[in-house]
Amino acid sequence: MENTIYKTLISKNMTQAELARKVGVKREYINRIINRKITPTIPLGLRIAKALGLKVEDIFFDDRSFF
């Protein structure tokens, strides 16, 4: 699975700190999500998707894992 959050941040010229402020968490927490150290809660995942203008399933799901 590619790292969609990281790629989207780069394409939108947005920092992890900016995303963190938009969704109400610390930058370190966003970094841990990007580096797959933790999985966000569903509400946080939805806030991240909204802040990035993406669908939550485009960020956190890998179609290959279902088959």
C-alpha positions in Angstrom: 0.0 0.0 0.0 1.4 3.4 -0.9 1.5 6.2 1.6 -1.3 8.3 0.4 -1.2 10.8 3.3 2.4 11.6 2.7 2.0 11.9 -1.1 -1.1 14.1 -0.7 0.7 16.4 1.7 3.5 16.9 -0.8 1.1 17.5 -3.7 -0.8 20.1 -1.7 2.4 21.7 -0.4 1.1 21.1 3.2 3.2 20.2 6.2 2.4 17.5 8.8 2.0 20.4 11.3 -0.6 22.1 9.2 -2.6 18.8 8.8 -2.3 18.2 12.5 -3.7 21.6 13.3 -6.6 21.1 10.9 -7.6 17.8 12.5 -6.8 18.7 16.1 -3.8 16.4 17.0 -0.1 16.9 17.5 2.3 16.7 14.5 4.0 13.7 16.0 0.7 11.8 15.9 0.3 12.5 12.2 3.9 11.4 11.7 3.2 8.1 13.5 0.1 7.5 11.3 2.2 8.2 8.1 4.9 5.8 9.3 2.3 3.2 10.1 3.2 3.0 13.8 -0.4 3.5 14.8 -3.8 3.4 13.2 -6.1 6.4 13.7 -9.6 6.1 15.2 -12.4 6.2 12.7 -13.4 9.8 13.6 -9.8 11.0 13.2 -9.5 9.1 9.9 -12.5 10.9 8.6 -11.2 14.3 9.7 -7.8 13.5 8.0 -9.6 12.5 4.8 -11.8 15.6 4.8 -8.8 17.9 5.5 -6.9 16.3 2.5 -10.0 16.4 0.2 -10.0 12.6 -0.2 -12.2 9.6 0.6 -11.3 7.8 3.8 -11.1 4.5 1.9 -8.5 6.0 -0.5 -6.2 6.6 2.5 -6.6 3.7 4.9 -7.6 0.7 2.9 -5.6 -1.6 0.6 -7.9 -3.5 -1.8 -5.3 -6.3 -2.1 -5.8 -7.2 1.6 -9.3 -8.4 0.9 -8.5 -11.2 -1.5 
